[in-house]
Amino acid sequence: MGYKIAVVGATGNVGREMLAILAEREFPVDEIVALASRRSLGTEISFGDRTLKTQDLEQFDFTGWDIALFAIGSDATKTYAPKAAKAGCVVIDNSSLYRYDPDVPLIVPEVNADAIEGYSKKNIIANPNCSTAQMVVALKPLHDRARIKRVVVSTYQAVSGAGKEGVDELWNQTKGVYVPGQEVEPEKFQKQIAFNVIPHIDVFMEDGQTKEEWKMVSETKKIVDPSIKVTATCVRVPVFVGHSEAVNLEFEDFLDEDEARDILREAPGIMVVDKREDGGYVTPVECVGDFATFVSRIRQDPTIENGLNLWVVSDNLRKGAALNAVQIAEVLGNRILKKG
């Protein structure tokens, strides 16, 4: 016996990826519905070897449905997630709306699956920011061994993190560089993204950091340990899919790079590719479509007493969004809803 699943925002990049991953992982589905705004009504979307036609989110009744995977913006989520939750359907939300709510668990299954027990307060579970999700998968096993004091992270984030508009803008600007008269001015991003990098994701806050950077700080504390100090610089780069991160860690106890490599190899959700030779590391192109978070360039930081450097790469549409949401649904089903 399986579950009745609703995918909300099914026509977007993340919603489509959710449907693909549900099928790939053979999630026990008895019934599934693809929901979207009225303007996308009837759009055909693939689910395994089936084709679904989108239904109108505004008119949909969530009564009797088990789990709703939300992949819409915070404004729409604010309207529809409480309706679904009130109807008895557990919401797994990919927006930022509920991440910092103390009554809503923020879950990365490899890191803090036990926190899912708190879902019943609002019938809502939050999915973390894409850049946070992949980083904490790598941090948790090392933190358990040597206690992380401080994290310094610089991100290299793909344009797909900004949705279809971000992907289109990179594509069109790249063509415009080579075709005179077809130059494309920035609309989605603050400056030209083709052949450029932009140290600005989300809005600026009063202290000078961007909200994306603040998210990484706040979410890491909530998911892993509130005592960890985190500072982040988040950068948009001209890559279609796949976020990369250069992560510097300072520990309370000494951790040798070889032991760290062994710990990460045994950790759930991680693939270590770390050869000190040309090409002996993973780049965004190679992680696309994969479930794993890849860790490379593991090495001691000689400038501090107990320091390590890591290179962390993952498919932001998967582990950074859709995959993590489906993994949360798997934990929810196995531990709490338990049908069959």
PyMOL commands that set and color helices and strands:
alter all, ss='L'
color gray80, all
select helices_A, chain A and resi 13-24+38-40+57-59+74-86+109-121+130-146+159-162+164-178+211-223+257-266+284-287+318-337
alter helices_A, ss='H'
color red, helices_A
select strands_A, chain A and resi 3-8+29-36+44-47+50-53+55-56+67-70+90-93+124-126+148-157+229-236+243-251+270-272+293-300+307-314
alter strands_A, ss='S'
color yellow, strands_A
deselect
rebuild
show_as cartoon
